[in-house]
Amino acid sequence: MCEGSIQTIELLEEELRRVNEALQREIAGREEAEKQALQNETKYRLLLNNIPQKVFYKDR
């Protein structure tokens, strides 16, 4: 293998590592947002299903 080929592979490896890290951060962010959305939905569903008054939502 030529010296240039090794350097090219090392550059590609570094780029793949950076892209992988960025994807991992993005996935973690989406997972956290999904977790928060589920917690909010659960909280409001529990609240609305257990209050004695009738509740409605009016979309503007």
ZADO-1210 file (C-alpha; in nm, 4 decimals, padded with zeros to 6 digits):
<atoms>
<atom x="00.0000" y="00.0000" z="00.0000" code="MET" pos="1"/>
<atom x="00.1275" y="00.3480" z="-00.0813" code="CYS" pos="2"/>
<atom x="00.1899" y="00.6131" z="00.1838" code="GLU" pos="3"/>
<atom x="-00.0769" y="00.8334" z="00.0193" code="GLY" pos="4"/>
<atom x="-00.3326" y="00.5554" z="00.0510" code="SER" pos="5"/>
<atom x="-00.2667" y="00.5210" z="00.4234" code="ILE" pos="6"/>
<atom x="-00.3095" y="00.8951" z="00.4753" code="GLN" pos="7"/>
<atom x="-00.6324" y="00.8894" z="00.2733" code="THR" pos="8"/>
<atom x="-00.7673" y="00.6041" z="00.4848" code="ILE" pos="9"/>
<atom x="-00.6706" y="00.7866" z="00.8048" code="GLU" pos="10"/>
<atom x="-00.8501" y="01.1011" z="00.6853" code="LEU" pos="11"/>
<atom x="-01.1593" y="00.9003" z="00.5935" code="LEU" pos="12"/>
<atom x="-01.1502" y="00.7249" z="00.9297" code="GLU" pos="13"/>
<atom x="-01.1332" y="01.0584" z="01.1135" code="GLU" pos="14"/>
<atom x="-01.4212" y="01.1987" z="00.9066" code="GLU" pos="15"/>
<atom x="-01.6315" y="00.8886" z="00.9762" code="LEU" pos="16"/>
<atom x="-01.5562" y="00.9231" z="01.3468" code="ARG" pos="17"/>
<atom x="-01.6713" y="01.2878" z="01.3468" code="ARG" pos="18"/>
<atom x="-01.9888" y="01.2042" z="01.1538" code="VAL" pos="19"/>
<atom x="-02.0632" y="00.9122" z="01.3862" code="ASN" pos="20"/>
<atom x="-02.0230" y="01.1334" z="01.6936" code="GLU" pos="21"/>
<atom x="-02.2548" y="01.3950" z="01.5417" code="ALA" pos="22"/>
<atom x="-02.5150" y="01.1290" z="01.4657" code="LEU" pos="23"/>
<atom x="-02.4909" y="00.9931" z="01.8191" code="GLN" pos="24"/>
<atom x="-02.5523" y="01.3434" z="01.9598" code="ARG" pos="25"/>
<atom x="-02.8476" y="01.3942" z="01.7260" code="GLU" pos="26"/>
<atom x="-02.9997" y="01.0584" z="01.8202" code="ILE" pos="27"/>
<atom x="-02.9509" y="01.1303" z="02.1908" code="ALA" pos="28"/>
<atom x="-03.1231" y="01.4672" z="02.1473" code="GLY" pos="29"/>
<atom x="-03.4166" y="01.3101" z="01.9680" code="ARG" pos="30"/>
<atom x="-03.4456" y="01.0368" z="02.2295" code="GLU" pos="31"/>
<atom x="-03.4513" y="01.3001" z="02.5051" code="GLU" pos="32"/>
<atom x="-03.7185" y="01.5017" z="02.3201" code="ALA" pos="33"/>
<atom x="-03.9265" y="01.1864" z="02.2726" code="GLU" pos="34"/>
<atom x="-03.8907" y="01.1022" z="02.6426" code="LYS" pos="35"/>
<atom x="-04.0019" y="01.4539" z="02.7412" code="GLN" pos="36"/>
<atom x="-04.2995" y="01.4404" z="02.5035" code="ALA" pos="37"/>
<atom x="-04.4096" y="01.1064" z="02.6478" code="LEU" pos="38"/>
<atom x="-04.3767" y="01.2384" z="03.0044" code="GLN" pos="39"/>
<atom x="-04.5843" y="01.5462" z="02.9154" code="ASN" pos="40"/>
<atom x="-04.8495" y="01.3364" z="02.7436" code="GLU" pos="41"/>
<atom x="-04.8682" y="01.1002" z="03.0411" code="THR" pos="42"/>
<atom x="-04.8910" y="01.3883" z="03.2890" code="LYS" pos="43"/>
<atom x="-05.1703" y="01.5701" z="03.1045" code="TYR" pos="44"/>
<atom x="-05.3609" y="01.2507" z="03.0241" code="ARG" pos="45"/>
<atom x="-05.3523" y="01.1551" z="03.3927" code="LEU" pos="46"/>
<atom x="-05.4634" y="01.5047" z="03.4937" code="LEU" pos="47"/>
<atom x="-05.7486" y="01.5246" z="03.2430" code="LEU" pos="48"/>
<atom x="-05.8723" y="01.1730" z="03.3137" code="ASN" pos="49"/>
<atom x="-05.8917" y="01.2372" z="03.6884" code="ASN" pos="50"/>
<atom x="-06.0382" y="01.5849" z="03.7350" code="ILE" pos="51"/>
<atom x="-06.4133" y="01.5994" z="03.8012" code="PRO" pos="52"/>
<atom x="-06.4809" y="01.8977" z="03.5716" code="GLN" pos="53"/>
<atom x="-06.5318" y="01.8641" z="03.2001" code="LYS" pos="54"/>
<atom x="-06.2458" y="02.0046" z="02.9914" code="VAL" pos="55"/>
<atom x="-06.2303" y="02.0923" z="02.6249" code="PHE" pos="56"/>
<atom x="-05.9613" y="02.2313" z="02.4019" code="TYR" pos="57"/>
<atom x="-06.0420" y="02.5031" z="02.1522" code="LYS" pos="58"/>
<atom x="-05.7966" y="02.5394" z="01.8660" code="ASP" pos="59"/>
<atom x="-05.7726" y="02.9002" z="01.7527" code="ARG" pos="60"/>
</atoms>
